[in-house]
Amino acid sequence: MQRVSFELTSEFIELNQLLKLSGLVDSGGAGKHVVASGAVKVDGKQELRKTAKIRAGQQVAVGDVRITVTAGHTAGS
């Protein structure tokens, strides 16, 4: 299983954008299609909401890739 770490720079990121910025898909639109296909799990549960808010501490799995979302430095921190 491939593990990817993604550092948030805000309170949350939309699921389709996370897939794009993690390099799993080429665009946010492609991310929406992957989510709609039922291939994405958030914290072990299938997620079908394309713009679900993903926050620090959550894990997103697509196939054999697991993305761990961590808190980054936000403006004002």
Secondary structure, DSSP 4 states (H G I P E B T S, - for coil): -EEEEEEESSS-EEHHHHHHHTTSSSSHHHHHHHHHTT-EEETTEE---TTPEE-TT-EEEETTEEEEEEE-PPTT-
